[in-house]
Amino acid sequence: MESTSHNFKENARRAIADPHIQAAMAKMKVGFTGKRLAATQRLPEFEALRDASRDIKNHSLANLDFYLERYEAKVIESGGQVHWAPTAEDARKAILDICRRVDARTVTKGKSMISEEIALNDHLEAAGMTVVETDLGEYIIQLRKEPPSHIIAPAVHVSKEQVEADFRALHTHLPADRNLSEPTDLVNEARQILRQRYLDADVGITGANFLIAETGTSIIVTNEGNGDLTQSLPRVHIVIASIEKVVPNLEDATTILRVLARSATGQEFSAYTTFSTGPRRAEDPDGPEEYHVILLDNGRSAMLGSDFQDMLRCIRCGACMNHCPVYHAVGGHSYGWVYPGPMGAVLTPNLIGVEEAGHLPNASTLCGRCESVCPVRIPLPRMMRNWREREFERHLTPSSVRSGLWLWAFLACRPVLYRRLAGFGIRILGALGRRKGRFSSLPLAGGWTKYRDLPAPQGRTFQQLWAQKQKNEKRGAVK
Amino acid sequence: MTTARSQILGAVKQALARNTPGDDPQDMREQRLSDPRPGLIPERSRLPHPAQVDLMESMLNELSATVARVSSGDQVPESVSEYLKAKNLPPEIRMAPSRDLQSLPWDGQHLLKISHGPAREPDQVSVTGAFAAVAETGTLMLHSGPEGPTTLNFLPENHIVVLRASQIVGAYEEGWARLRKVFGNGYMPRTVNMISGPSRTGDIEQKIELGAHGPRRLHVIIVEDGDSPA
């Protein structure tokens, strides 16, 4: 999809002024965090499982070439096909070729962030196919022609009233006086409409949470069962996965599955964890006749061996954004591309460039909540700092910030000058603000005083106070 | 011309050679593929078998599934009929073509209409067996094959699973061990489904609704066959 990440500030401003988004965020920020906490407290081994999951992903990445080759061999052995795609364009082409060859008219899809990343729907629609998202959240945003605002809850920004309005506007063949006031009614209507789509579909496309080298298996984790209907009813099942999804064996995937649902939704285990290996066997009564895997690189191999290799451990649970105060304030769309929140702030500049997405790593208070809940312990704040350094080095930061930082660095390197100026400044400000005790506006500090008063300094600078304190303590110790 | 495959693998190899201090030894990686070992398994399910059966039942209830216990396979058909009656469902089931299920005394249920095979619209009730069940989280393990059409697990609104107590294990890893025993190492059936409760969604304002696309109801009949797991 087209990125608006460069426009983060404007996007955020709009989101903060949007009552729908603010109401949705107020709801989501308590729901997800509370459920995750309860789930982790119920499993005494949770922290140890996080360590184990981090180690499994590190081992897989350190041997990625080995496991990818073995994975491929196993997929072929089980009758499937592997298509390597260095870029988004290659992946789109591989999928379109398969769909064309089997003369596909309707394509159903399980939720896949990779599919969003390569803007697959637009591509297939342009080729004349009907593309139907089947995850309820994805279906809602497909109707609204919006991108997802969260990696596991794509419609988390939409209220039930908005869904009702969308359904009424687009499901026009249903009676106008039907009741759609409760989520139950909306879920039932979507169920009824999508059911026929599953049966009509020629090709079903899903993502993958893991690929298993031991057996050539792809895994999807869902709650709705939509991914399973998507991949077991049509003639062709296409899996689209990025290369870092591979892990060695079933036990490794199982260990990570124990932290995935708990971190994501606070469930012990998602309703459906499905392991798919090749097409239906000769004696199977159902299942797809063809099984294809698209292995997408699209910037991942360049992250290997870089400062950002740890990001490739990400299992896309969404815990980082569920716990991020900035995400809570601005919502997912402000980030301007596919991946929002802290994981997006680190991943997006890797995939579409720091020129386009350099704002995102700045949209953080570096409070560290994301790292503290990440099931595979990705050092997200450290990597956001890395991006900030690169942004500065490449002269991408605005000139006001650069000159401000330059001035500060100049003074900070000259302690005598710094102390003098600070002492002088504080006396002036103290004198000017003596009457009211605060400033409601101040030149160069408009960003602060627009929203709150700045207290007028009283007495001396911090350094002066500190020096005095040290002196007093020394005197006390001597006595 | 470099192929896409060699382009990606080449880039990966080059990146790893640059910064990783040497690969793990080849035989260690091979062993991870040919002889997988369980990692950390939570204590929760390390219980005597009868307690694992109880844990399975309580986890299923927690997941909004329902459970009936019968003391022998002979009581399964009656239990199915009772369930249909209690839920006000028509006496008609689509059953997995499994020898074990077919060997049960269905003849006693005169009103029950039974057909076998993959699910079709508008089948309302499916009855399947299971391969194993994991007490740790109340998770059923089913796999595709001549006796297990996958569509039965997802298309009908009501899914009834006949589970033998001897199929209940503590942790997922024990399920994998059983699967390897049946199929051999490194082989998987087309589909293995781990099912934990009925279909659900929280996509509208995070309110959990059952029956998003898959079954609205999951009912498990545990047959206490007296055998502890093999």
Chai-1 contact restraints between the chains, C-beta under 6 A:
chainA,res_idxA,chainB,res_idxB,connection_type,confidence,min_distance_angstrom,max_distance_angstrom,comment,restraint_id
A,G31,B,Q206,contact,1.0,0.0,6.0,A-B,restraint_1
A,E45,B,P42,contact,1.0,0.0,6.0,A-B,restraint_2
A,A48,B,L40,contact,1.0,0.0,6.0,A-B,restraint_3
A,L49,B,L40,contact,1.0,0.0,6.0,A-B,restraint_4
A,A52,B,G39,contact,1.0,0.0,6.0,A-B,restraint_5
A,A52,B,L40,contact,1.0,0.0,6.0,A-B,restraint_6
A,A62,B,T20,contact,1.0,0.0,6.0,A-B,restraint_7
A,N63,B,D23,contact,1.0,0.0,6.0,A-B,restraint_8
A,N63,B,D24,contact,1.0,0.0,6.0,A-B,restraint_9
A,N63,B,R29,contact,1.0,0.0,6.0,A-B,restraint_10
A,L64,B,V12,contact,1.0,0.0,6.0,A-B,restraint_11
A,D65,B,L9,contact,1.0,0.0,6.0,A-B,restraint_12
A,D65,B,V12,contact,1.0,0.0,6.0,A-B,restraint_13
A,D65,B,K13,contact,1.0,0.0,6.0,A-B,restraint_14
A,F66,B,R29,contact,1.0,0.0,6.0,A-B,restraint_15
A,W84,B,A4,contact,1.0,0.0,6.0,A-B,restraint_16
A,W84,B,R5,contact,1.0,0.0,6.0,A-B,restraint_17
A,W84,B,I8,contact,1.0,0.0,6.0,A-B,restraint_18
A,P86,B,A4,contact,1.0,0.0,6.0,A-B,restraint_19
A,P86,B,Q7,contact,1.0,0.0,6.0,A-B,restraint_20
A,P86,B,I8,contact,1.0,0.0,6.0,A-B,restraint_21
A,D90,B,A4,contact,1.0,0.0,6.0,A-B,restraint_22
A,L136,B,T201,contact,1.0,0.0,6.0,A-B,restraint_23
A,L136,B,D203,contact,1.0,0.0,6.0,A-B,restraint_24
A,L136,B,A212,contact,1.0,0.0,6.0,A-B,restraint_25
A,G137,B,D203,contact,1.0,0.0,6.0,A-B,restraint_26
A,A155,B,D203,contact,1.0,0.0,6.0,A-B,restraint_27
A,K160,B,I204,contact,1.0,0.0,6.0,A-B,restraint_28
A,K160,B,E205,contact,1.0,0.0,6.0,A-B,restraint_29
A,V163,B,I204,contact,1.0,0.0,6.0,A-B,restraint_30
A,P183,B,I204,contact,1.0,0.0,6.0,A-B,restraint_31
A,P183,B,K207,contact,1.0,0.0,6.0,A-B,restraint_32
A,P183,B,E209,contact,1.0,0.0,6.0,A-B,restraint_33
A,T184,B,E209,contact,1.0,0.0,6.0,A-B,restraint_34
A,L186,B,I204,contact,1.0,0.0,6.0,A-B,restraint_35
A,V187,B,E209,contact,1.0,0.0,6.0,A-B,restraint_36
A,V187,B,A212,contact,1.0,0.0,6.0,A-B,restraint_37
A,E214,B,L33,contact,1.0,0.0,6.0,A-B,restraint_38
A,E214,B,G186,contact,1.0,0.0,6.0,A-B,restraint_39
A,T215,B,G186,contact,1.0,0.0,6.0,A-B,restraint_40
A,T215,B,M188,contact,1.0,0.0,6.0,A-B,restraint_41
A,T217,B,M188,contact,1.0,0.0,6.0,A-B,restraint_42
A,N223,B,R200,contact,1.0,0.0,6.0,A-B,restraint_43
A,E224,B,S199,contact,1.0,0.0,6.0,A-B,restraint_44
A,E224,B,T201,contact,1.0,0.0,6.0,A-B,restraint_45
A,E224,B,A212,contact,1.0,0.0,6.0,A-B,restraint_46
A,E224,B,H213,contact,1.0,0.0,6.0,A-B,restraint_47
A,G225,B,F154,contact,1.0,0.0,6.0,A-B,restraint_48
A,G225,B,S199,contact,1.0,0.0,6.0,A-B,restraint_49
A,G225,B,H213,contact,1.0,0.0,6.0,A-B,restraint_50
A,G225,B,G214,contact,1.0,0.0,6.0,A-B,restraint_51
A,N226,B,H213,contact,1.0,0.0,6.0,A-B,restraint_52
A,D228,B,F154,contact,1.0,0.0,6.0,A-B,restraint_53
A,L229,B,F154,contact,1.0,0.0,6.0,A-B,restraint_54
A,L229,B,H213,contact,1.0,0.0,6.0,A-B,restraint_55
A,S232,B,T150,contact,1.0,0.0,6.0,A-B,restraint_56
A,S232,B,T151,contact,1.0,0.0,6.0,A-B,restraint_57
A,P248,B,R32,contact,1.0,0.0,6.0,A-B,restraint_58
A,N249,B,R32,contact,1.0,0.0,6.0,A-B,restraint_59
A,N249,B,P36,contact,1.0,0.0,6.0,A-B,restraint_60
A,L250,B,W176,contact,1.0,0.0,6.0,A-B,restraint_61
A,E251,B,P36,contact,1.0,0.0,6.0,A-B,restraint_62
A,E251,B,P38,contact,1.0,0.0,6.0,A-B,restraint_63
A,E251,B,G39,contact,1.0,0.0,6.0,A-B,restraint_64
A,E251,B,E173,contact,1.0,0.0,6.0,A-B,restraint_65
A,T254,B,Y172,contact,1.0,0.0,6.0,A-B,restraint_66
A,T255,B,G39,contact,1.0,0.0,6.0,A-B,restraint_67
A,E268,B,T137,contact,1.0,0.0,6.0,A-B,restraint_68
A,F269,B,T137,contact,1.0,0.0,6.0,A-B,restraint_69
A,F269,B,T139,contact,1.0,0.0,6.0,A-B,restraint_70
A,F269,B,S196,contact,1.0,0.0,6.0,A-B,restraint_71
A,A271,B,S196,contact,1.0,0.0,6.0,A-B,restraint_72
A,A271,B,G197,contact,1.0,0.0,6.0,A-B,restraint_73
A,A271,B,R200,contact,1.0,0.0,6.0,A-B,restraint_74
A,T273,B,M194,contact,1.0,0.0,6.0,A-B,restraint_75
A,T274,B,N193,contact,1.0,0.0,6.0,A-B,restraint_76
A,F275,B,V192,contact,1.0,0.0,6.0,A-B,restraint_77
A,S276,B,T191,contact,1.0,0.0,6.0,A-B,restraint_78
A,T277,B,M188,contact,1.0,0.0,6.0,A-B,restraint_79
A,R280,B,R190,contact,1.0,0.0,6.0,A-B,restraint_80
A,R281,B,R190,contact,1.0,0.0,6.0,A-B,restraint_81
A,E283,B,P146,contact,1.0,0.0,6.0,A-B,restraint_82
A,D284,B,S144,contact,1.0,0.0,6.0,A-B,restraint_83
A,D284,B,R190,contact,1.0,0.0,6.0,A-B,restraint_84
A,P285,B,P118,contact,1.0,0.0,6.0,A-B,restraint_85
A,P285,B,P149,contact,1.0,0.0,6.0,A-B,restraint_86
A,D286,B,P118,contact,1.0,0.0,6.0,A-B,restraint_87
A,D286,B,P149,contact,1.0,0.0,6.0,A-B,restraint_88
A,D286,B,T150,contact,1.0,0.0,6.0,A-B,restraint_89
A,D286,B,T151,contact,1.0,0.0,6.0,A-B,restraint_90
A,G287,B,S144,contact,1.0,0.0,6.0,A-B,restraint_91
A,G287,B,T150,contact,1.0,0.0,6.0,A-B,restraint_92
A,G287,B,R190,contact,1.0,0.0,6.0,A-B,restraint_93
A,D297,B,I8,contact,1.0,0.0,6.0,A-B,restraint_94
A,S301,B,A11,contact,1.0,0.0,6.0,A-B,restraint_95
A,S301,B,V12,contact,1.0,0.0,6.0,A-B,restraint_96
A,S301,B,A15,contact,1.0,0.0,6.0,A-B,restraint_97
A,L304,B,A15,contact,1.0,0.0,6.0,A-B,restraint_98
A,G305,B,A15,contact,1.0,0.0,6.0,A-B,restraint_99
A,G305,B,R18,contact,1.0,0.0,6.0,A-B,restraint_100
A,G305,B,N19,contact,1.0,0.0,6.0,A-B,restraint_101
